Amino acid sequence: KKGFLSVPTKKPKPKTPTAAENQIVEVKPKQSKGDALKLPEVQEAIRAQTKELQSDTSWVTPELTRALAMKPHLLKGLNDPKTQEAIELMQRDPRAAQAKYKDDKEVMDFLKEFSGLMATHFSLLGEKEEKAEKVAAPTATATQDMPPQVMKPEVQEAFRDPQVQRMIAHLQQGGQLDM
């Protein structure tokens, strides 16, 4: 008995291509208007924050000033017109700045070290802010943990009494309660 595998198969006849099929189709990428990775909302937010940082100098702390003073080559670079131009271009178009200054070792070294210093500085500022928030937060939650009797106005008034406050401070410092 013969199976389907032993049945002779018909081979398709090769087609002769028509003139339309002989044409080569060229595939090109779509030309994007502007950089596809630049999102207008993000660019606007960056511009707004840059303006805010330029007008608000609270981030220029004594620690940053000391760090810059310990690196005179960075101070020199901040006053150099070429590196100032590189910083401005970096703020507007980082890719263009990288392309323009990729072979300029002096500018690239400055940008790398200055960026690292600023990143460290802003990280430390963020940590300080978080610590300050944590210190302020317990006072708000402390009243939530207190029993309802303590929240009564007359008890609150008693806690405000200077003599009671001195006694509480004495006990918190390990003193004994004299009765």
N, C-alpha and C positions, 0 to 999 in steps of 0.2 A: 504494500500500500504506500502510496506517495503522500507526503505531507506538504504543507504550504511552503516549506523551505526549498523543496526540490522543484517547484514550479518555475519555469523560466520567467525572468522578469523582462519587461519591456523597457528598454533604455530610451529616455527622451532624446529626441533629435535636437541637436544644437540649433538655436535660432540665430539667424543672421541679424545683427543689430541694425536698427533703423537709424536714420540720420539724427533723430531727436535723442535716441539713447546713446549715441556716440559722443555727445557733447559732455564735457567735463563740467561738473557743478562745483563752483568754488564757494566754500563755506567761510564766512568771515564773522568775527565776534562783533556784537553790537557796539557801536561807539557810544560810550556813556558821556553825558554832559557833566563834566566835573568828575571828581573822584567818587567812586561808588561807596567807599568806606567812610566818607565824610557825611555825617547825618546833620542836616541843618539845625535840628533842635540841640544836638550836642555842641555844635560849633557856637551857637548862640549862648548856651550855658557857660561855655569856656570863656567867651568874651565878657559876659556879665561878671563872672568870678574874677577874671583878670582885672577888670575895672575896679571891682570892690577891693581887691588886694592892694591895688595901687593907691586907692583913696584911704583905706584903713591900714594904718601902720602898726596896729597892736601886735602883729605877728613879728615885728622887728624887736626882739627881746635883747636884754643884755647878754644872754647866753649866745645868741647868734652873732652879736657884735664881737664878743670875745673869740668865738670860733673863727670869724673872718680875720680878726687881728692876728691870730696865730698862723694864718696862711696868707702872707703878704702877696704871693703870686696870684691869689684869687682877687685881692683888692686891686692889684695892678690890672688884671683882666677885666674887672668891672669898669675900669676907667679907660680901657682901650676901645677906640671906635670900632675896630674890626670885630671884637668879641661882643660889643653892644649890639652891632648889626646882626651878629649870629643869634644872640638871645632873642631879639625882636622877630627874626625870621623863624626861629624855633617856636615862638608863641603862635605865629600865624600859620606856618606850614612846616611841620617837623620834617616831612619827607624832602622838601626842597632844601631845607637847611642841611640835612644829612648829605644830600647829593652835592650841594655847593661846597661844603667844608670837609668832605670825606678825606681829602688828601692833605688837609691843613692840620698837621699833628698838634700844633699849639692850640688852635681853637677847639679841636675835638677833645684834647686832654682837659682844657678848661671846662668845657660843657659837661664832660663826664664827672669831674670832681665837684663842680659847683652844683650839679643836679643831685649828686649823692649827699652833699652837705645839706641842701634844702630839704631833701626827702627825710633825712634824719631829724632835722629841726622840726618839720611839721609832724612827724611821728611823735616826737617828745611833747610837742604842744598838745596833741590829741590825748596822749596819756595823762598829762597834767589835768586836762579838762575832765577826763573820765574820773580821775581821783577826786577832783573837786565836787563832781556830781554825786559820787558815792558818799562823800563826807556829809553833804547836805541832805541826802536821801534818808538816812536813819532818823532824823528828827521828825520827818513826816510819817514814817512807818511806826515810830515809837508810840505815838498816841493811839494807833490802831491796835497795838498789842496790849494796851492797858485795860484793866477791868472797867466796866461801866461806872463803878462807884468813883473812880479817880476822875472821870470826865465831868462830874457834877461841878457846877460853878463854885459852890462853897469849898469843895476840896481844892479846886484850882486856886482859889484865893488864899487858902492856907499854905499851899506850896510857894506862893509869892512872898510870904512873910519872911523878912530877913533872918529872923532867929531860926525859923524852920530850915531855911536854905543853908545857914551855917552848920546846923546839926546834921543835915544830909551830907554836906561836904566833909564834915568830920568823920562820919561813918564810912563814906566812900574811900577815905584815906586810911582806913583800917582802925580808926579810933573806936573806943568802947562806949556803949550807951550807959550813961550814969542815971540810975533811978533812985 
